[in-house]
């Protein structure tokens, strides 16, 4: 998948058991460090936290808009 290293794909596969279609779109605008930390934080968060907006997460203020876009993409994927 475009934009995803094999190591990243392996991590997602390990956590979810599959690579969701559309994941490339969700992570496309992220830098590698953001991608890894955002995906890990999102996948390990309880479902109720995933539903909360970015300002309730421990995300630097300057990254909240980007994280919110990512979070909404992940929800659209059913994650």
PDB file with one MODEL, atoms N, CA, C and O in Angstrom:
MODEL        1
ATOM      1  N   UNK A   1       0.836  -1.175   0.000  1.00  0.00           N
ATOM      2  CA  UNK A   1       0.000   0.000   0.000  1.00  0.00           C
ATOM      3  C   UNK A   1       0.882   1.239   0.000  1.00  0.00           C
ATOM      4  O   UNK A   1       1.897   1.297   0.694  1.00  0.00           O
ATOM      5  N   UNK A   2       0.485   2.206  -0.773  1.00  0.00           N
ATOM      6  CA  UNK A   2       1.256   3.439  -0.896  1.00  0.00           C
ATOM      7  C   UNK A   2       1.328   4.165   0.440  1.00  0.00           C
ATOM      8  O   UNK A   2       0.332   4.264   1.156  1.00  0.00           O
ATOM      9  N   UNK A   3       2.505   4.668   0.768  1.00  0.00           N
ATOM     10  CA  UNK A   3       2.691   5.447   1.982  1.00  0.00           C
ATOM     11  C   UNK A   3       2.892   4.632   3.234  1.00  0.00           C
ATOM     12  O   UNK A   3       3.059   5.202   4.312  1.00  0.00           O
ATOM     13  N   UNK A   4       2.882   3.326   3.132  1.00  0.00           N
ATOM     14  CA  UNK A   4       3.056   2.491   4.307  1.00  0.00           C
ATOM     15  C   UNK A   4       4.251   1.577   4.131  1.00  0.00           C
ATOM     16  O   UNK A   4       4.360   0.858   3.138  1.00  0.00           O
ATOM     17  N   UNK A   5       5.147   1.612   5.106  1.00  0.00           N
ATOM     18  CA  UNK A   5       6.288   0.710   5.066  1.00  0.00           C
ATOM     19  C   UNK A   5       5.807  -0.704   5.388  1.00  0.00           C
ATOM     20  O   UNK A   5       4.714  -0.900   5.919  1.00  0.00           O
ATOM     21  N   UNK A   6       6.638  -1.667   5.060  1.00  0.00           N
ATOM     22  CA  UNK A   6       6.285  -3.055   5.370  1.00  0.00           C
ATOM     23  C   UNK A   6       6.183  -3.263   6.875  1.00  0.00           C
ATOM     24  O   UNK A   6       5.340  -4.028   7.344  1.00  0.00           O
ATOM     25  N   UNK A   7       7.049  -2.578   7.639  1.00  0.00           N
ATOM     26  CA  UNK A   7       7.006  -2.708   9.096  1.00  0.00           C
ATOM     27  C   UNK A   7       5.690  -2.153   9.645  1.00  0.00           C
ATOM     28  O   UNK A   7       5.081  -2.743  10.537  1.00  0.00           O
ATOM     29  N   UNK A   8       5.263  -1.015   9.101  1.00  0.00           N
ATOM     30  CA  UNK A   8       4.000  -0.424   9.543  1.00  0.00           C
ATOM     31  C   UNK A   8       2.830  -1.338   9.190  1.00  0.00           C
ATOM     32  O   UNK A   8       1.946  -1.562  10.016  1.00  0.00           O
ATOM     33  N   UNK A   9       2.822  -1.862   7.976  1.00  0.00           N
ATOM     34  CA  UNK A   9       1.762  -2.781   7.563  1.00  0.00           C
ATOM     35  C   UNK A   9       1.727  -4.007   8.468  1.00  0.00           C
ATOM     36  O   UNK A   9       0.653  -4.495   8.820  1.00  0.00           O
ATOM     37  N   UNK A  10       2.904  -4.501   8.843  1.00  0.00           N
ATOM     38  CA  UNK A  10       2.975  -5.665   9.730  1.00  0.00           C
ATOM     39  C   UNK A  10       2.382  -5.341  11.100  1.00  0.00           C
ATOM     40  O   UNK A  10       1.694  -6.175  11.690  1.00  0.00           O
ATOM     41  N   UNK A  11       2.644  -4.136  11.607  1.00  0.00           N
ATOM     42  CA  UNK A  11       2.099  -3.722  12.901  1.00  0.00           C
ATOM     43  C   UNK A  11       0.581  -3.661  12.856  1.00  0.00           C
ATOM     44  O   UNK A  11      -0.094  -4.168  13.752  1.00  0.00           O
ATOM     45  N   UNK A  12       0.042  -3.037  11.809  1.00  0.00           N
ATOM     46  CA  UNK A  12      -1.415  -2.937  11.672  1.00  0.00           C
ATOM     47  C   UNK A  12      -2.020  -4.329  11.508  1.00  0.00           C
ATOM     48  O   UNK A  12      -3.035  -4.646  12.127  1.00  0.00           O
ATOM     49  N   UNK A  13      -1.405  -5.146  10.687  1.00  0.00           N
ATOM     50  CA  UNK A  13      -1.875  -6.523  10.478  1.00  0.00           C
ATOM     51  C   UNK A  13      -1.884  -7.287  11.801  1.00  0.00           C
ATOM     52  O   UNK A  13      -2.821  -8.030  12.093  1.00  0.00           O
ATOM     53  N   UNK A  14      -0.836  -7.096  12.592  1.00  0.00           N
ATOM     54  CA  UNK A  14      -0.714  -7.755  13.892  1.00  0.00           C
ATOM     55  C   UNK A  14      -1.842  -7.329  14.832  1.00  0.00           C
ATOM     56  O   UNK A  14      -2.448  -8.168  15.499  1.00  0.00           O
ATOM     57  N   UNK A  15      -2.120  -6.031  14.883  1.00  0.00           N
ATOM     58  CA  UNK A  15      -3.125  -5.491  15.804  1.00  0.00           C
ATOM     59  C   UNK A  15      -4.552  -5.798  15.373  1.00  0.00           C
ATOM     60  O   UNK A  15      -5.396  -6.142  16.201  1.00  0.00           O
ATOM     61  N   UNK A  16      -4.822  -5.672  14.070  1.00  0.00           N
ATOM     62  CA  UNK A  16      -6.194  -5.814  13.585  1.00  0.00           C
ATOM     63  C   UNK A  16      -6.487  -7.157  12.939  1.00  0.00           C
ATOM     64  O   UNK A  16      -7.638  -7.592  12.879  1.00  0.00           O
ATOM     65  N   UNK A  17      -5.435  -7.811  12.457  1.00  0.00           N
ATOM     66  CA  UNK A  17      -5.624  -9.051  11.727  1.00  0.00           C
ATOM     67  C   UNK A  17      -5.834  -8.833  10.236  1.00  0.00           C
ATOM     68  O   UNK A  17      -5.974  -9.793   9.478  1.00  0.00           O
ATOM     69  N   UNK A  18      -5.857  -7.580   9.816  1.00  0.00           N
ATOM     70  CA  UNK A  18      -6.023  -7.229   8.400  1.00  0.00           C
ATOM     71  C   UNK A  18      -5.590  -5.777   8.194  1.00  0.00           C
ATOM     72  O   UNK A  18      -5.426  -5.027   9.157  1.00  0.00           O
ATOM     73  N   UNK A  19      -5.408  -5.392   6.935  1.00  0.00           N
ATOM     74  CA  UNK A  19      -5.101  -4.009   6.576  1.00  0.00           C
ATOM     75  C   UNK A  19      -6.390  -3.408   6.014  1.00  0.00           C
ATOM     76  O   UNK A  19      -6.840  -3.820   4.944  1.00  0.00           O
ATOM     77  N   UNK A  20      -6.990  -2.446   6.712  1.00  0.00           N
ATOM     78  CA  UNK A  20      -8.248  -1.878   6.224  1.00  0.00           C
ATOM     79  C   UNK A  20      -8.081  -1.155   4.889  1.00  0.00           C
ATOM     80  O   UNK A  20      -7.110  -0.427   4.684  1.00  0.00           O
ATOM     81  N   UNK A  21      -9.030  -1.362   3.990  1.00  0.00           N
ATOM     82  CA  UNK A  21      -9.062  -0.573   2.760  1.00  0.00           C
ATOM     83  C   UNK A  21      -9.258   0.883   3.169  1.00  0.00           C
ATOM     84  O   UNK A  21     -10.061   1.177   4.054  1.00  0.00           O
ATOM     85  N   UNK A  22      -8.543   1.777   2.543  1.00  0.00           N
ATOM     86  CA  UNK A  22      -8.675   3.198   2.849  1.00  0.00           C
ATOM     87  C   UNK A  22      -7.721   3.692   3.915  1.00  0.00           C
ATOM     88  O   UNK A  22      -7.688   4.889   4.201  1.00  0.00           O
ATOM     89  N   UNK A  23      -6.944   2.803   4.510  1.00  0.00           N
ATOM     90  CA  UNK A  23      -6.005   3.241   5.536  1.00  0.00           C
ATOM     91  C   UNK A  23      -4.979   4.207   4.964  1.00  0.00           C
ATOM     92  O   UNK A  23      -4.555   5.133   5.655  1.00  0.00           O
ATOM     93  N   UNK A  24      -4.580   4.013   3.731  1.00  0.00           N
ATOM     94  CA  UNK A  24      -3.622   4.927   3.091  1.00  0.00           C
ATOM     95  C   UNK A  24      -4.149   6.349   3.084  1.00  0.00           C
ATOM     96  O   UNK A  24      -3.386   7.292   3.293  1.00  0.00           O
ATOM     97  N   UNK A  25      -5.440   6.516   2.848  1.00  0.00           N
ATOM     98  CA  UNK A  25      -6.050   7.846   2.848  1.00  0.00           C
ATOM     99  C   UNK A  25      -5.998   8.463   4.234  1.00  0.00           C
ATOM    100  O   UNK A  25      -5.718   9.654   4.373  1.00  0.00           O
ATOM    101  N   UNK A  26      -6.262   7.672   5.252  1.00  0.00           N
ATOM    102  CA  UNK A  26      -6.271   8.177   6.625  1.00  0.00           C
ATOM    103  C   UNK A  26      -4.896   8.639   7.073  1.00  0.00           C
ATOM    104  O   UNK A  26      -4.776   9.622   7.804  1.00  0.00           O
ATOM    105  N   UNK A  27      -3.855   7.934   6.636  1.00  0.00           N
ATOM    106  CA  UNK A  27      -2.509   8.278   7.104  1.00  0.00           C
ATOM    107  C   UNK A  27      -1.727   9.106   6.098  1.00  0.00           C
ATOM    108  O   UNK A  27      -0.626   9.561   6.406  1.00  0.00           O
ATOM    109  N   UNK A  28      -2.269   9.312   4.905  1.00  0.00           N
ATOM    110  CA  UNK A  28      -1.560  10.014   3.836  1.00  0.00           C
ATOM    111  C   UNK A  28      -0.919  11.328   4.227  1.00  0.00           C
ATOM    112  O   UNK A  28       0.249  11.542   3.904  1.00  0.00           O
ATOM    113  N   UNK A  29      -1.632  12.230   4.916  1.00  0.00           N
ATOM    114  CA  UNK A  29      -1.048  13.533   5.231  1.00  0.00           C
ATOM    115  C   UNK A  29      -0.092  13.530   6.430  1.00  0.00           C
ATOM    116  O   UNK A  29       0.474  14.570   6.765  1.00  0.00           O
ATOM    117  N   UNK A  30       0.093  12.388   7.071  1.00  0.00           N
ATOM    118  CA  UNK A  30       0.906  12.333   8.288  1.00  0.00           C
ATOM    119  C   UNK A  30       2.374  12.073   7.983  1.00  0.00           C
ATOM    120  O   UNK A  30       2.712  11.365   7.035  1.00  0.00           O
ATOM    121  N   UNK A  31       3.238  12.658   8.806  1.00  0.00           N
ATOM    122  CA  UNK A  31       4.658  12.315   8.777  1.00  0.00           C
ATOM    123  C   UNK A  31       4.809  10.925   9.393  1.00  0.00           C
ATOM    124  O   UNK A  31       3.917  10.463  10.106  1.00  0.00           O
ATOM    125  N   UNK A  32       5.920  10.265   9.126  1.00  0.00           N
ATOM    126  CA  UNK A  32       6.116   8.895   9.628  1.00  0.00           C
ATOM    127  C   UNK A  32       5.967   8.817  11.144  1.00  0.00           C
ATOM    128  O   UNK A  32       5.311   7.906  11.649  1.00  0.00           O
ATOM    129  N   UNK A  33       6.563   9.752  11.877  1.00  0.00           N
ATOM    130  CA  UNK A  33       6.476   9.721  13.340  1.00  0.00           C
ATOM    131  C   UNK A  33       5.036   9.930  13.804  1.00  0.00           C
ATOM    132  O   UNK A  33       4.583   9.272  14.740  1.00  0.00           O
ATOM    133  N   UNK A  34       4.322  10.838  13.156  1.00  0.00           N
ATOM    134  CA  UNK A  34       2.917  11.059  13.504  1.00  0.00           C
ATOM    135  C   UNK A  34       2.109   9.806  13.195  1.00  0.00           C
ATOM    136  O   UNK A  34       1.291   9.369  14.005  1.00  0.00           O
ATOM    137  N   UNK A  35       2.340   9.239  12.031  1.00  0.00           N
ATOM    138  CA  UNK A  35       1.611   8.048  11.610  1.00  0.00           C
ATOM    139  C   UNK A  35       1.740   6.947  12.651  1.00  0.00           C
ATOM    140  O   UNK A  35       0.741   6.377  13.089  1.00  0.00           O
ATOM    141  N   UNK A  36       2.955   6.655  13.038  1.00  0.00           N
ATOM    142  CA  UNK A  36       3.180   5.567  13.986  1.00  0.00           C
ATOM    143  C   UNK A  36       2.533   5.854  15.335  1.00  0.00           C
ATOM    144  O   UNK A  36       1.867   4.984  15.897  1.00  0.00           O
ATOM    145  N   UNK A  37       2.720   7.069  15.866  1.00  0.00           N
ATOM    146  CA  UNK A  37       2.176   7.378  17.190  1.00  0.00           C
ATOM    147  C   UNK A  37       0.657   7.519  17.153  1.00  0.00           C
ATOM    148  O   UNK A  37      -0.019   7.060  18.074  1.00  0.00           O
ATOM    149  N   UNK A  38       0.106   8.140  16.115  1.00  0.00           N
ATOM    150  CA  UNK A  38      -1.343   8.302  16.019  1.00  0.00           C
ATOM    151  C   UNK A  38      -2.044   6.953  15.875  1.00  0.00           C
ATOM    152  O   UNK A  38      -3.033   6.683  16.556  1.00  0.00           O
ATOM    153  N   UNK A  39      -1.528   6.117  14.993  1.00  0.00           N
ATOM    154  CA  UNK A  39      -2.167   4.816  14.782  1.00  0.00           C
ATOM    155  C   UNK A  39      -2.081   3.975  16.048  1.00  0.00           C
ATOM    156  O   UNK A  39      -3.065   3.345  16.436  1.00  0.00           O
ATOM    157  N   UNK A  40      -0.933   3.957  16.690  1.00  0.00           N
ATOM    158  CA  UNK A  40      -0.788   3.188  17.928  1.00  0.00           C
ATOM    159  C   UNK A  40      -1.737   3.719  19.003  1.00  0.00           C
ATOM    160  O   UNK A  40      -2.427   2.942  19.664  1.00  0.00           O
ATOM    161  N   UNK A  41      -1.771   5.040  19.177  1.00  0.00           N
ATOM    162  CA  UNK A  41      -2.665   5.635  20.179  1.00  0.00           C
ATOM    163  C   UNK A  41      -4.121   5.308  19.870  1.00  0.00           C
ATOM    164  O   UNK A  41      -4.886   4.946  20.763  1.00  0.00           O
ATOM    165  N   UNK A  42      -4.494   5.437  18.615  1.00  0.00           N
ATOM    166  CA  UNK A  42      -5.886   5.203  18.224  1.00  0.00           C
ATOM    167  C   UNK A  42      -6.280   3.740  18.408  1.00  0.00           C
ATOM    168  O   UNK A  42      -7.344   3.444  18.953  1.00  0.00           O
ATOM    169  N   UNK A  43      -5.434   2.837  17.960  1.00  0.00           N
ATOM    170  CA  UNK A  43      -5.779   1.414  18.032  1.00  0.00           C
ATOM    171  C   UNK A  43      -5.777   0.869  19.452  1.00  0.00           C
ATOM    172  O   UNK A  43      -6.444  -0.129  19.725  1.00  0.00           O
ATOM    173  N   UNK A  44      -5.043   1.501  20.363  1.00  0.00           N
ATOM    174  CA  UNK A  44      -4.996   1.019  21.744  1.00  0.00           C
ATOM    175  C   UNK A  44      -5.962   1.768  22.661  1.00  0.00           C
ATOM    176  O   UNK A  44      -6.127   1.389  23.820  1.00  0.00           O
ATOM    177  N   UNK A  45      -6.599   2.819  22.162  1.00  0.00           N
ATOM    178  CA  UNK A  45      -7.546   3.590  22.972  1.00  0.00           C
ATOM    179  C   UNK A  45      -8.868   2.839  23.100  1.00  0.00           C
ATOM    180  O   UNK A  45      -9.277   2.124  22.186  1.00  0.00           O
ATOM    181  N   UNK A  46      -9.528   3.007  24.240  1.00  0.00           N
ATOM    182  CA  UNK A  46     -10.862   2.419  24.376  1.00  0.00           C
ATOM    183  C   UNK A  46     -11.823   3.059  23.361  1.00  0.00           C
ATOM    184  O   UNK A  46     -11.608   4.185  22.913  1.00  0.00           O
ATOM    185  N   UNK A  47     -12.854   2.341  23.017  1.00  0.00           N
ATOM    186  CA  UNK A  47     -13.811   2.811  22.005  1.00  0.00           C
ATOM    187  C   UNK A  47     -14.393   4.182  22.347  1.00  0.00           C
ATOM    188  O   UNK A  47     -14.574   5.017  21.461  1.00  0.00           O
ATOM    189  N   UNK A  48     -14.686   4.417  23.629  1.00  0.00           N
ATOM    190  CA  UNK A  48     -15.263   5.714  24.005  1.00  0.00           C
ATOM    191  C   UNK A  48     -14.273   6.860  23.789  1.00  0.00           C
ATOM    192  O   UNK A  48     -14.686   7.974  23.468  1.00  0.00           O
ATOM    193  N   UNK A  49     -12.984   6.604  23.958  1.00  0.00           N
ATOM    194  CA  UNK A  49     -11.977   7.640  23.689  1.00  0.00           C
ATOM    195  C   UNK A  49     -11.877   7.914  22.193  1.00  0.00           C
ATOM    196  O   UNK A  49     -11.715   9.064  21.784  1.00  0.00           O
ATOM    197  N   UNK A  50     -11.970   6.882  21.383  1.00  0.00           N
ATOM    198  CA  UNK A  50     -11.894   7.056  19.930  1.00  0.00           C
ATOM    199  C   UNK A  50     -12.988   7.982  19.419  1.00  0.00           C
ATOM    200  O   UNK A  50     -12.806   8.662  18.409  1.00  0.00           O
ATOM    201  N   UNK A  51     -14.118   8.012  20.106  1.00  0.00           N
ATOM    202  CA  UNK A  51     -15.247   8.845  19.685  1.00  0.00           C
ATOM    203  C   UNK A  51     -15.076  10.307  20.092  1.00  0.00           C
ATOM    204  O   UNK A  51     -15.807  11.174  19.612  1.00  0.00           O
ATOM    205  N   UNK A  52     -14.130  10.583  20.961  1.00  0.00           N
ATOM    206  CA  UNK A  52     -13.940  11.955  21.453  1.00  0.00           C
ATOM    207  C   UNK A  52     -13.081  12.768  20.492  1.00  0.00           C
ATOM    208  O   UNK A  52     -12.191  12.228  19.836  1.00  0.00           O
ATOM    209  N   UNK A  53     -13.354  14.074  20.411  1.00  0.00           N
ATOM    210  CA  UNK A  53     -12.585  14.938  19.500  1.00  0.00           C
ATOM    211  C   UNK A  53     -11.125  15.082  19.928  1.00  0.00           C
ATOM    212  O   UNK A  53     -10.757  14.773  21.062  1.00  0.00           O
ATOM    213  N   UNK A  54     -10.315  15.554  18.999  1.00  0.00           N
ATOM    214  CA  UNK A  54      -8.861  15.640  19.190  1.00  0.00           C
ATOM    215  C   UNK A  54      -8.459  16.432  20.426  1.00  0.00           C
ATOM    216  O   UNK A  54      -7.457  16.104  21.062  1.00  0.00           O
ATOM    217  N   UNK A  55      -9.220  17.474  20.781  1.00  0.00           N
ATOM    218  CA  UNK A  55      -8.804  18.291  21.929  1.00  0.00           C
ATOM    219  C   UNK A  55      -8.867  17.542  23.251  1.00  0.00           C
ATOM    220  O   UNK A  55      -8.332  18.026  24.248  1.00  0.00           O
ATOM    221  N   UNK A  56      -9.502  16.379  23.291  1.00  0.00           N
ATOM    222  CA  UNK A  56      -9.535  15.581  24.518  1.00  0.00           C
ATOM    223  C   UNK A  56      -8.392  14.570  24.587  1.00  0.00           C
ATOM    224  O   UNK A  56      -8.203  13.907  25.607  1.00  0.00           O
ATOM    225  N   UNK A  57      -7.635  14.456  23.503  1.00  0.00           N
ATOM    226  CA  UNK A  57      -6.487  13.551  23.456  1.00  0.00           C
ATOM    227  C   UNK A  57      -5.232  14.316  23.878  1.00  0.00           C
ATOM    228  O   UNK A  57      -5.208  15.546  23.825  1.00  0.00           O
ATOM    229  N   UNK A  58      -4.198  13.599  24.295  1.00  0.00           N
ATOM    230  CA  UNK A  58      -2.921  14.229  24.637  1.00  0.00           C
ATOM    231  C   UNK A  58      -2.106  14.426  23.365  1.00  0.00           C
ATOM    232  O   UNK A  58      -1.105  13.747  23.134  1.00  0.00           O
ATOM    233  N   UNK A  59      -2.555  15.361  22.557  1.00  0.00           N
ATOM    234  CA  UNK A  59      -1.947  15.683  21.268  1.00  0.00           C
ATOM    235  C   UNK A  59      -1.521  17.142  21.339  1.00  0.00           C
ATOM    236  O   UNK A  59      -2.288  17.974  21.824  1.00  0.00           O
ATOM    237  N   UNK A  60      -0.317  17.480  20.869  1.00  0.00           N
ATOM    238  CA  UNK A  60       0.067  18.896  20.853  1.00  0.00           C
ATOM    239  C   UNK A  60      -0.991  19.728  20.121  1.00  0.00           C
ATOM    240  O   UNK A  60      -1.539  19.300  19.105  1.00  0.00           O
ATOM    241  N   UNK A  61      -1.263  20.903  20.645  1.00  0.00           N
ATOM    242  CA  UNK A  61      -2.321  21.751  20.087  1.00  0.00           C
ATOM    243  C   UNK A  61      -2.157  21.991  18.591  1.00  0.00           C
ATOM    244  O   UNK A  61      -3.139  22.004  17.848  1.00  0.00           O
ATOM    245  N   UNK A  62      -0.913  22.180  18.151  1.00  0.00           N
ATOM    246  CA  UNK A  62      -0.669  22.460  16.733  1.00  0.00           C
ATOM    247  C   UNK A  62      -0.952  21.252  15.830  1.00  0.00           C
ATOM    248  O   UNK A  62      -1.062  21.408  14.613  1.00  0.00           O
ATOM    249  N   UNK A  63      -1.069  20.058  16.406  1.00  0.00           N
ATOM    250  CA  UNK A  63      -1.336  18.842  15.625  1.00  0.00           C
ATOM    251  C   UNK A  63      -2.795  18.384  15.697  1.00  0.00           C
ATOM    252  O   UNK A  63      -3.164  17.397  15.061  1.00  0.00           O
ATOM    253  N   UNK A  64      -3.611  19.080  16.454  1.00  0.00           N
ATOM    254  CA  UNK A  64      -4.977  18.597  16.704  1.00  0.00           C
ATOM    255  C   UNK A  64      -5.849  18.539  15.456  1.00  0.00           C
ATOM    256  O   UNK A  64      -6.622  17.595  15.292  1.00  0.00           O
ATOM    257  N   UNK A  65      -5.740  19.526  14.577  1.00  0.00           N
ATOM    258  CA  UNK A  65      -6.556  19.491  13.354  1.00  0.00           C
ATOM    259  C   UNK A  65      -6.193  18.280  12.499  1.00  0.00           C
ATOM    260  O   UNK A  65      -7.067  17.594  11.969  1.00  0.00           O
ATOM    261  N   UNK A  66      -4.896  18.029  12.374  1.00  0.00           N
ATOM    262  CA  UNK A  66      -4.433  16.884  11.596  1.00  0.00           C
ATOM    263  C   UNK A  66      -4.885  15.572  12.237  1.00  0.00           C
ATOM    264  O   UNK A  66      -5.329  14.655  11.547  1.00  0.00           O
ATOM    265  N   UNK A  67      -4.765  15.493  13.573  1.00  0.00           N
ATOM    266  CA  UNK A  67      -5.205  14.289  14.269  1.00  0.00           C
ATOM    267  C   UNK A  67      -6.714  14.095  14.122  1.00  0.00           C
ATOM    268  O   UNK A  67      -7.184  12.972  13.943  1.00  0.00           O
ATOM    269  N   UNK A  68      -7.466  15.186  14.199  1.00  0.00           N
ATOM    270  CA  UNK A  68      -8.922  15.074  14.073  1.00  0.00           C
ATOM    271  C   UNK A  68      -9.309  14.540  12.694  1.00  0.00           C
ATOM    272  O   UNK A  68     -10.208  13.707  12.580  1.00  0.00           O
ATOM    273  N   UNK A  69      -8.642  15.012  11.662  1.00  0.00           N
ATOM    274  CA  UNK A  69      -8.889  14.500  10.313  1.00  0.00           C
ATOM    275  C   UNK A  69      -8.579  13.010  10.249  1.00  0.00           C
ATOM    276  O   UNK A  69      -9.353  12.224   9.702  1.00  0.00           O
ATOM    277  N   UNK A  70      -7.429  12.631  10.818  1.00  0.00           N
ATOM    278  CA  UNK A  70      -7.038  11.219  10.883  1.00  0.00           C
ATOM    279  C   UNK A  70      -8.084  10.404  11.651  1.00  0.00           C
ATOM    280  O   UNK A  70      -8.510   9.345  11.189  1.00  0.00           O
ATOM    281  N   UNK A  71      -8.495  10.900  12.822  1.00  0.00           N
ATOM    282  CA  UNK A  71      -9.459  10.193  13.672  1.00  0.00           C
ATOM    283  C   UNK A  71     -10.775   9.958  12.929  1.00  0.00           C
ATOM    284  O   UNK A  71     -11.348   8.871  13.000  1.00  0.00           O
ATOM    285  N   UNK A  72     -11.245  10.970  12.227  1.00  0.00           N
ATOM    286  CA  UNK A  72     -12.498  10.835  11.480  1.00  0.00           C
ATOM    287  C   UNK A  72     -12.359   9.838  10.329  1.00  0.00           C
ATOM    288  O   UNK A  72     -13.291   9.085  10.046  1.00  0.00           O
ATOM    289  N   UNK A  73     -11.198   9.832   9.665  1.00  0.00           N
ATOM    290  CA  UNK A  73     -10.956   8.830   8.620  1.00  0.00           C
ATOM    291  C   UNK A  73     -10.992   7.422   9.218  1.00  0.00           C
ATOM    292  O   UNK A  73     -11.575   6.507   8.637  1.00  0.00           O
ATOM    293  N   UNK A  74     -10.369   7.262  10.373  1.00  0.00           N
ATOM    294  CA  UNK A  74     -10.347   5.945  11.013  1.00  0.00           C
ATOM    295  C   UNK A  74     -11.767   5.502  11.377  1.00  0.00           C
ATOM    296  O   UNK A  74     -12.112   4.331  11.215  1.00  0.00           O
ATOM    297  N   UNK A  75     -12.583   6.425  11.862  1.00  0.00           N
ATOM    298  CA  UNK A  75     -13.969   6.079  12.177  1.00  0.00           C
ATOM    299  C   UNK A  75     -14.740   5.707  10.915  1.00  0.00           C
ATOM    300  O   UNK A  75     -15.560   4.789  10.929  1.00  0.00           O
ATOM    301  N   UNK A  76     -14.474   6.422   9.826  1.00  0.00           N
ATOM    302  CA  UNK A  76     -15.119   6.084   8.551  1.00  0.00           C
ATOM    303  C   UNK A  76     -14.754   4.672   8.094  1.00  0.00           C
ATOM    304  O   UNK A  76     -15.532   4.011   7.407  1.00  0.00           O
ATOM    305  N   UNK A  77     -13.556   4.219   8.488  1.00  0.00           N
ATOM    306  CA  UNK A  77     -13.118   2.859   8.153  1.00  0.00           C
ATOM    307  C   UNK A  77     -13.752   1.814   9.072  1.00  0.00           C
ATOM    308  O   UNK A  77     -13.581   0.611   8.874  1.00  0.00           O
ATOM    309  N   UNK A  78     -14.483   2.291  10.075  1.00  0.00           N
ATOM    310  CA  UNK A  78     -15.117   1.368  11.012  1.00  0.00           C
ATOM    311  C   UNK A  78     -14.207   0.938  12.135  1.00  0.00           C
ATOM    312  O   UNK A  78     -14.455  -0.071  12.795  1.00  0.00           O
ATOM    313  N   UNK A  79     -13.150   1.703  12.353  1.00  0.00           N
ATOM    314  CA  UNK A  79     -12.190   1.361  13.409  1.00  0.00           C
ATOM    315  C   UNK A  79     -12.370   2.251  14.616  1.00  0.00           C
ATOM    316  O   UNK A  79     -11.648   2.107  15.603  1.00  0.00           O
TER     317      UNK A  79
ENDMDL
END
